[in-house]
Amino acid sequence: MDISAEERALIDDFYVAVTKFEEAQQQVMTLASENKNEEAFALYVAKVQEPRKDLINALLAINDIKMAKVTNIIEGSVEEGRSTATTLIIIFIAATLFLFVSVFYLAKNIVQPLHLLLACLERAKNGDLTARAEYNATNEVGQLVASYNETMDSLTTVLNDTKLAAAEVDAVSNELSSSVDETTKS
């Protein structure tokens, strides 16, 4: 325990007062046990009351110093508590801002491309096979968009090949019809 010079001096004064008080009290007790009550009372008034007041004053002074230290400790703790609360509030605000930025980032980089892809799928469902999504990224959403675009390219190729095959079948069918007509006329 850290004791200041002032506290040490007060404690020393207290022990001096205790010694004087005990000596005077012992003398009063001796006189009282010898039935010298008037002398005992006179000695008590002359030599016991003053050391007793000194004891009380020394204890009060020590108590005042200790109370001042306790008050300083409490005030320091309250200030540290305020500082900690302020730090926690700042951390909470920073975390909240980080959360909002993260949500905005997710909305921009995931939800927005998905809405774009959904719009292209709606156009394709309505027969527009030229609908393509523009999103260049290497993440899962980018891979999904790339797969959609490749699927639409494949469907367009298959549809074009089917149209060409149908046109060829139609041409061959027309030739056969013409041949059959000529054969039946002859």
Summary of the structure (lengths in Angstrom):
residues: 186
radius of gyration: 52.3
end to end distance: 132.7
largest distance: 173.9
contacts: 435
relative contact order: 0.05
helix: 88%
strand: 0%
